[in-house]
């Protein structure tokens, strides 16, 4: 995936441009990706709580953004 990062005048990353082909593939895989609901669903909160508990117990580590994107790209 050829992502383009958008930056403000200070050089801070403010957004990401995703090519339309990649976006369409993401929409096929994650059917509700375009829903603009700002409230998390309970199942999402449960996943976050579970992961945070695993991280606190040392059973899981945070994954950095670049690694997460690499994993997503492998699936596309």
C-alpha positions as a printed Julia matrix, in Angstrom:
76×3 Matrix{Float64}:
   0.0     0.0    0.0
   1.43    3.36  -1.01
   0.29    5.66   1.79
   0.9     9.39   1.63
   1.17   11.26   4.92
  -0.22   14.77   5.26
   1.62   17.27   7.45
   0.8    20.68   8.86
   3.08   23.71   8.54
   5.01   22.55  11.64
   5.7    19.15  10.14
   3.25   17.28  12.36
   1.45   14.4   10.66
  -2.22   15.33  10.41
  -3.6    12.66   8.11
  -3.04    9.81   5.73
  -4.05    9.54   2.09
  -4.97    5.98   1.08
  -5.07    5.17  -2.66
  -8.6     4.34  -3.84
  -7.73    0.74  -4.79
  -6.48    0.07  -1.27
  -9.51    1.86   0.22
 -11.9    -0.27  -1.82
 -10.15   -3.46  -0.65
 -10.4    -2.28   2.96
 -14.12   -1.59   2.46
 -14.62   -5.12   1.13
 -12.89   -6.62   4.16
 -14.33   -4.26   6.8
 -17.89   -3.64   5.66
 -18.7    -0.97   8.25
 -15.49    1.03   7.78
 -17.35    4.07   6.43
 -19.72    4.39   9.37
 -18.91    7.69  11.08
 -20.18    6.69  14.49
 -17.85    8.25  17.06
 -19.09    6.03  19.9
 -17.33    2.7   20.29
 -19.51   -0.38  20.32
 -19.4    -2.5   23.46
 -17.63   -5.33  21.62
 -14.88   -2.88  20.64
 -14.55   -1.69  24.24
 -14.35   -5.31  25.39
 -11.51   -6.03  22.95
  -9.63   -2.91  24.1
 -10.12   -3.82  27.76
  -8.92   -7.37  27.11
  -5.81   -6.19  25.26
  -4.98   -3.59  27.92
  -5.28   -6.27  30.6
  -2.94   -8.58  28.64
  -0.47   -5.72  28.17
  -0.57   -4.92  31.9
   0.15   -8.58  32.7
   3.02   -8.67  30.19
   1.24  -11.21  27.98
   0.99   -8.85  24.99
   2.94   -5.86  23.71
   1.84   -2.7   21.98
   2.34   -2.81  18.24
   3.69    0.29  16.55
   1.82    1.9   13.68
   4.28    0.89  10.94
   4.11   -2.79  11.92
   0.33   -2.67  12.04
   0.2    -1.16   8.53
   2.63   -3.83   7.27
   0.31   -6.55   8.59
  -2.73   -4.93   6.98
  -0.89   -4.64   3.66
  -0.05   -8.36   3.72
  -3.78   -9.14   3.94
  -4.73   -6.9    1.0
